[in-house]
Amino acid sequence: MKNQNQKKILLAVDGSEDALCAVRYVSKLVPFHNMKIVLFNVFSSIPESYRDLAKDPLFAQSAREVEAWEMQKRKVIREYMDKAQQILLRSGAPQDAVTINIHNRKKGIARDIIQEAKEGYSCVVVGRKGMSTYKEIVVGSVATKIIEKLSFLPVLMIGRIPLDENILLSFDSSENAMRAVEYVATTLGGFDFNITLLHVIRGVRYFQAEIPDLFLPKVHLEAAEKEISSAFDKAKRCLTDAGFKSDQISTKVISDAYSRAEAIVKEARDGDYGTIVLGRRGLSRVEEFFMGRVSKKVIQTIRNRAVWVVT
């Protein structure tokens, strides 16, 4: 892993209050103060072909009005970016660690953010704008596209609930889950965060309801609990090696659940966790190409909290 001083965060903002919630979340995440933060905005300017109309006397007045509108829009976004930068600087981020990049749109907002993410970043942070209703999720917002298609970096999708010290990490015995643990360890190790490793086991009767011929006796569930106990030990060693104290780490197993995603969401709400960490894919081989079904369902269901998706 690179030294934290070399890490770079892509914080994508769009001028909305939702994006400022993401900025404030990052500002309160003290480990990020040791990293470079790039405030990135995809600006939709008017096409060059439209500017050419200014040369035509018939369209000159309209073209000038559109250009004036664009200049005002650019001024507003610049003031917004300055405000976002000041939030980060006032929180303790070094002056030279926070930069602004207003990028003229090329292929599309989500695609331009994903392209920028390839330039040496360690994670991408986005606000949860456009994901407040089921209709918006189905239609597809910028945030949805980013989290589905940006599969090579962790994506932190931030809701409106402020950062707190309690982190819920959904965990199984998969390699992807361990990568999520490693990311949390290297990012938050040595700081005052409490980690709960949560493992959810689906109930026998629910498997049988979906697949009548499948028989999973209770002994199989007991074996699964024993297996996850060994995986928990490995995860705890990873966290303590990174600077977590043993009393900052707890484990929990939920058995006999109908839905893993629903169980994770319920635990996050009941335990008042502000941040949920998920692996991009789990143990199941019957998954969608871009993202595991459990992770996707959690993102669609939980709204105000931050969700970290680690690839």
Residue pairs with C-beta under 8 A, 6 or more apart in sequence:
1 186
2 122
4 31
4 34
4 35
5 34
5 35
7 34
7 35
7 36
7 122
8 35
8 36
8 37
8 38
8 120
8 121
8 122
9 26
9 32
9 35
9 36
9 37
9 38
9 121
9 122
9 123
9 124
9 125
10 38
10 40
10 113
10 116
10 117
10 121
10 123
10 124
10 125
11 22
11 23
11 26
11 37
11 38
11 39
11 40
11 84
11 125
12 19
12 40
12 41
12 42
12 113
12 124
12 125
12 126
12 146
13 19
13 20
13 22
13 23
13 39
13 40
13 41
13 80
13 81
13 84
13 127
14 41
14 42
14 109
14 127
14 129
14 142
15 41
15 76
15 77
15 80
16 127
16 129
18 127
18 128
18 129
18 160
19 84
19 126
19 127
19 129
20 83
20 84
20 87
20 127
21 127
21 128
21 158
21 159
21 160
22 125
22 126
22 127
22 156
22 158
23 39
23 84
23 87
23 88
24 87
24 162
25 125
25 158
25 162
25 163
25 306
26 32
26 37
26 88
26 125
26 158
27 87
27 88
27 90
27 91
27 93
28 91
28 162
28 163
29 163
30 92
30 191
31 187
31 188
31 191
32 93
33 91
33 92
33 93
33 94
33 97
35 97
35 122
36 97
36 98
36 99
37 88
37 93
37 97
37 98
37 99
38 99
38 100
38 101
38 121
39 81
39 84
39 85
39 88
39 98
39 99
39 100
39 101
40 101
40 103
40 113
40 116
41 77
41 80
41 81
41 100
41 101
41 102
41 103
42 103
42 105
42 109
42 112
42 113
43 73
43 74
43 77
43 102
43 103
43 104
43 105
44 105
44 109
45 70
45 74
45 104
45 105
46 66
46 67
46 70
50 63
50 66
51 63
51 67
53 59
53 60
53 62
53 63
54 60
54 63
54 64
54 67
74 102
77 102
78 102
81 100
81 102
82 100
85 98
85 100
88 98
89 95
89 98
101 116
103 112
103 116
105 112
106 112
106 115
107 115
109 142
110 142
110 145
110 146
110 149
113 124
113 126
113 142
113 146
113 150
114 146
114 149
114 150
117 124
117 150
117 152
117 153
118 152
121 153
122 153
122 154
123 153
123 154
123 155
123 156
124 146
124 150
124 153
124 154
124 155
124 156
125 155
125 156
125 158
126 142
126 143
126 146
126 147
126 155
126 156
126 157
126 158
127 143
127 157
127 158
128 143
128 157
128 158
128 159
128 160
128 303
128 304
129 141
129 142
129 143
130 136
130 141
130 142
130 143
130 144
131 137
131 141
131 143
131 144
131 157
131 299
131 300
131 303
132 303
134 300
137 144
137 300
143 157
146 155
147 155
147 157
147 291
147 299
147 309
148 290
148 291
148 296
149 290
151 280
151 290
151 291
151 311
152 311
153 311
154 183
154 308
154 309
154 310
154 311
155 308
155 309
156 306
156 307
156 308
156 309
157 299
157 306
157 307
157 308
157 309
158 306
159 302
159 303
159 304
159 305
159 306
159 307
160 304
161 274
161 304
161 305
161 306
162 274
163 274
163 275
163 306
164 272
164 273
164 274
164 275
165 192
165 193
165 194
166 193
166 194
166 196
166 271
166 272
166 273
166 274
166 275
167 184
167 188
167 193
167 194
167 195
167 196
167 273
167 275
167 276
167 277
168 196
168 198
168 264
168 267
168 268
168 271
168 273
168 275
168 276
168 277
169 180
169 181
169 184
169 195
169 196
169 197
169 198
169 276
169 277
170 177
170 180
170 198
170 199
170 200
170 264
170 276
170 277
170 278
170 279
170 294
170 298
171 177
171 180
171 181
171 197
171 198
171 199
171 228
171 231
171 232
171 235
172 199
172 228
172 231
172 279
172 282
172 283
173 227
173 228
173 230
173 231
173 283
174 279
174 281
174 282
174 283
176 279
176 280
176 281
176 282
176 310
176 311
177 231
177 235
177 279
177 282
178 231
178 234
178 235
178 238
179 279
179 310
179 311
180 277
180 278
180 279
180 308
180 310
181 197
181 235
181 238
181 239
182 238
183 277
183 308
183 310
184 195
184 239
184 277
184 308
184 310
185 238
185 239
185 241
185 242
185 243
185 244
186 242
188 195
188 244
189 239
189 242
189 243
189 244
190 242
190 243
190 244
191 243
192 248
193 244
193 248
194 248
194 249
194 250
195 239
195 244
195 248
195 249
195 250
196 249
196 250
196 251
196 252
196 271
196 273
197 232
197 235
197 236
197 249
197 250
197 251
197 252
198 251
198 252
198 253
198 254
198 264
198 267
199 228
199 231
199 232
199 251
199 252
199 253
199 254
200 253
200 254
200 257
200 260
200 263
200 264
201 221
201 224
201 225
201 228
201 253
201 254
201 255
201 256
201 257
202 256
202 257
202 258
202 259
202 260
203 255
203 256
203 257
203 258
204 216
204 217
204 218
204 220
204 221
204 256
205 256
206 257
206 258
207 214
207 216
208 214
208 215
208 216
221 255
221 256
225 253
225 255
228 253
232 251
236 246
236 249
236 251
239 248
239 249
240 246
240 249
252 267
254 263
254 267
257 263
259 297
260 294
261 293
261 294
261 297
261 298
261 301
262 297
262 301
264 276
264 278
264 294
264 298
265 298
265 301
265 302
267 273
268 276
268 302
268 305
269 302
273 305
274 305
274 306
275 305
275 306
275 307
275 308
276 298
276 302
276 305
276 306
276 307
276 308
277 307
277 308
277 310
278 294
278 295
278 298
278 299
278 307
278 308
278 309
278 310
279 292
279 295
279 309
279 310
280 291
280 292
280 295
280 309
280 310
280 311
281 287
281 291
281 292
281 295
282 292
282 294
282 295
284 292
284 293
284 294
287 293
288 296
291 309
295 309
298 307
299 307
299 309
